[in-house]
Amino acid sequence: MRHTAAKALAAVAITAALTTVAAVPAMADPAVTPAAKDIVGVGSDTTQALFSKFSTDYNATLPATDTTTPRLYSWDATGTPSTITPKTGGSSIPRPNGSGAGIGALNTTTNTTLDFARSSRAAQATDPSTFDFIAFAKDAVTWSAPTGGYAPNNLTTANLVDIYTCVKTDWSQLGGTAGAIKPYLPQTGSGTRSFFLQAIGNITPGACVTSTPEENEGTDPVFANLGSVFPYSVGHYVGQLNGHASGSDAPGVLTLRNINNVPPLTATNTLNPAFAGGSYGRVLFNVVRDGDYTANTTQGTALRAIFSPTGWICGTTGRADIASYGFLNLPGTGCGAIIH
């Protein structure tokens, strides 16, 4: 049973973020092969950098001499090799890229291979009813475009529908500079893609839409096209500006833009609570098997110690990490709540 940027974003900020790339890695696969008892996850690109930080900070609370308590590890959505063995003794699987792929991998394995999936989307009717979606932070999704490109500062929801259904094909039709609109979506399986399409009316993308860029990577060469438009996680973008960027995982030429005249960023380049409180705001989740989460086992105890309302992620250090990586902390007892 289911439980209950605008162009005005200073180029200096982008430059500052990019100059920190080499010094502050945003993401990394586990440095060791996790043990069979460890708590291991895959999935969303949006929260992978944050989970690398969670892993480092949570594991630091366990004495090196403690060989009994499970550690926390997280595999990136992309990287080498393309096939991974998440933990010792587990199955080898294609590296899951995105929320949907992570949830799918959780569904086709057992806790001998995977324990959780990172998800930037909520539960869908096609997800197993035996999965618990555990809330832990708030994010929002807006659209982005290249600095100096053809796009205006603001679009309405209706404008975004027209773009992604290919009804409007030139930026001059939407208050921008004359030039062809080139709409992009993140890769299939991306939670950001799924959420964005639902937020603008659960539309089916038109034939003019390209679905090849990796989500939250403004460094993709396709964005040299000045007519580009691309959904982007606001929290992940803020995290990148805060120095949590690495390699291709950086804003590149893209800046965030307004929707319905509401800016996604505050004047100090943090996630705007007013934007996150509207229809483009979303809750971020970790997905676990209910049987594993409620079990009176070492792994069950560890899952609750990490993900529950009284668990480590919802505690002082976890909440500080969430804020540092650009997301908003959930109020009251929201963190750790199981939502379907």
N, C-alpha and C positions, 0 to 999 in steps of 0.2 A: 504494500500500500504506500502511496506517496505521502510524505510528510508536508504536516503542515510545517587672426592673424591677419590676421589681416596683413595687408601689405605693410602697414605701419609697424608691424613687429620689427624692431630694429635689426638691421643687418648685422650690427655689432653683436647682438645676442646669438645669432646663428653662428657667426665667426667664433665667438667665445666657446660655444658648445663644441664646435668641430675641433678646436685646438686642444680640447681636453680628451679627445677620443683615445689617443695612444696611452694616456696616463691613467685613465679610469675605465677599466673593462666593464662593460654593461652586462655581459652574459658569459657563461662558460658551462660546458658539460662537466659532470663530476670528474674531479682530478684522479679519483680511484674508482674501481668498479665496486658499486655498492654491495654490501653483504645481503644475503638472502633475507635477513630480518629487517633491513632498513626500509624506510618509507620513501618510495620513489615515484616521481610523476613526470608527465609529458604533456604536450598540448599547446596552449595559446602562446603566440608570439608576444601579445600585449603584456603579459605578466611574467615572461621568462626571466628578464633582467632582475625584477623584484625577487623572484624566487631564488635566483643565484645568491642574492643578498640574504634572504631568509635562511637558506641552507648554511651559509657561512656563520651567521649570527646564532642560529639555533644550535648548531653543532658545537660552537664555542662554549655553550653552557654545560656541555657534558665533559667530565674529566677524561683525559686521554686513557686513564686506567679503567674506565667504564667500558667493558666489552659486552655488556648485556643490553643496555638501552639502545633502541634503534636510532640511527642518524636520519637526517632529512636530506634528500638529493633530488635534483631536477634536471632533466635533459632538455636542451634547446630545441626549438621547432625546426631549425635548419642547421646544417653543418656537415662535417665529415667525421665518420662515415655515414652513408645514407641508411645503412642498416645497423641497428644498435641492439645490444643485449643489456637491458636496463639494470639488471642485478644478477649477482652470481647464481648460477643454476637456472636462470629463467630462460624464456624463449627469445630468440632473435627476431626482431620485428622491423619493418620499415619505419624510419624515424617519423613520428606523427607531426605534421605541420599544420597547426591550428587547433582551435577548440573542438570542432567536429571530429577531426582526425584523432585527437587525444581521447575523446569520449568513446569513439569507435574502438580504439586499441584497448581501452579499459574493459570494453564489453567482450572482446575476443580473447582476453587473457585472464589469468588469476593473480592472486597476490604473490605468487612465486615470481612474477614478472613485473607487475605494476600495481601501485596502491592508489593512485589518484590521477586525475586529469585536470590541468589548468583550463578554465573556461571563461571567456569574456562574453558569453551569451548565456541566457537563461535556459532552463529545460524546455525541450520541444516534445511534441506528442510522439515523435519517433524514438525518443530516448527510452532506455529501459526504466520501468516503473520502480525497479529495485535500486536505482541510483539516487544518492542524496546530493543535492546541489547546496554546498555550504558557502554562504555569503561571507565576504571578508573586506571589501572595499568598494568605493564608488568611482566611476569613470564617466566619460562622455565621449561621443564621437561627433566630429564636425567634418567639413570638407577642407581641402588644402589645394593650393595652386602655386606655381613657381613665382618667386619674386621677379617683378618686372614683366610679368606675362600679361595676357589679355583679360583675365578675369577681374570682375569688380570686387569690392570689399565684402559685399553682402549678397546672399541669395535667400530666397524664401523656400519653404518646403515644396511649393508648386514648381518653382524654378528647377529644383533638383530632380523632381519627377520628370519634367520636360527634358532635362539633360540626359538622364539615364534611360529614358524610353526613346531617345533620339528624335523627339519632336522639335527641339531647338538645337541648332547645329552651329550657330555663330555667336560669339560673345557679344556682338553689337545688339543682339536681340534681348540681352539680359542686362544692359547697362554697362557693359565692358567695352574694350577696344575691339574693333573689327578683327576677326581671326577665327579660324575653325576651332570648335570645342572638341577636345579629345578626352572623353571620359574613361577613367580606369577604375577597376575594382580590385581588391586584394584577391589572392588565390582562392580557389574553391576549397571549402573546409574552414576558412577563416571565420572566427566568431565576429570580428569587426565587420566583415562583409555581410554576414547574416543579419546582424543587428541593424546596420545602416539601411539595408534594403527594407527591412521591416519598419524602421522609423519613418521612412518616406512613403509609406503606404503599402508595404509588402508587394512591391512591383516585380515584374519580370524584366531584367535588363534587355535593352534593344540590341540590335546587331552592330551598332556603332561602338559598343562598350568592349574594352579589352580587359581580360581577367588574368594578367600574368604577373604584375608586380607583387613582391612580398609585402605584406602589410607593415605599416609604420616605418618604411624605409624610403625617405625622400632622396636617397642617393642613387636610386635606379636611373640608368641613362635615359630611359623613356621620358623622364620629366624635363629633359632639355627642350621638349616640345612646349612652347609658350602657351599653348591652349589647353594644357593638361588640367584635369580636376580629379581628386583622389580622396576617398574617406581616410580619416586619420584619428587614432586614439589621442584625445587631448592629454590624458594623464601620462601616457607613454612619451608624448612630445615634450611635456614639461620635464619629465625625468631625463630626457636627452639634453634639454637645456641646462639641467642641473649637473651635467657632467657624466651621466650614466649612459654614455654612447660608446659604440665600439665598431670600427670597420663600417660595414654597410648599414648598421643599425644607428642611423643619425638622420636629422632633418634634411640634410642636403640643401637643395634649392627651394624646398617647400615651406610655406608659411600657412598658418591656420587662418580661416576666414569665418565671418559671422553667418548665423542662420536666423532669419526672421528678426534681424537687427539686434540680436543678442550676441555679445562677444563670448567666445569660448574661454578666453584668457582674461585675467585681471590685469591691472596696470603693472603689477609686479611679476607678470608671467607665471601665475599659478592657475590651476583649474578654477574657473568661475563657478561658484556654487549655484548662482542663478541659472546658468546654462545647464549644469548637471542636474538641476532640479526639474528641468523640463523634459520633453519627449525624447531629447537626444542624450539624456543621462542613462546610465546603465549600472547595474550591480555586477561585480566580478565574483566568480565562484571557484571553488575547488570541488571536484566531483569525486565521490567515493562510492564503493559498493556498500549498501546499507548493512549487509551481513557482516562485512569486515569491520565497519565502524562501530557496530553495537556489540561485537563479540568480546567475550571475556578472555582475550588472548593478549600476548605481548604486543602484536601489531595493532590490535583493536585499541588497547590502552594507549599506545603511541599515537595513533590517529586522533584520538580524542584529546591527548595532551598537546597536540599541535593545532588542530582545527576547531575545536569546540569553543563556545563562548568564554570559557575560562582557560582556554588553551594559549599557547605561546604566541601565535600570530595576533590574537586579540589583546595581548598584553602590551606593556610599555614599549619594549624594543620593537616588536612587530608593528605597532602603530607608528612609531617613529620612522621605520623603514618605509611603510606605506606612504607617508607624507613626503619623505625625501625623494621617492621615486615618482612623484607627481600626482598621486591619486588622493582621494578624500577618504578619511576614516568614516565608517558608518556610525551613526549616533546610537547611544544607549546600548541595548542588547542586540542590535542588528548584526554585529559581527558574530559569526558562528551560528547564525540562524539557518535552519534548513528550509529552503524555499523551492517550491515546484510550480 
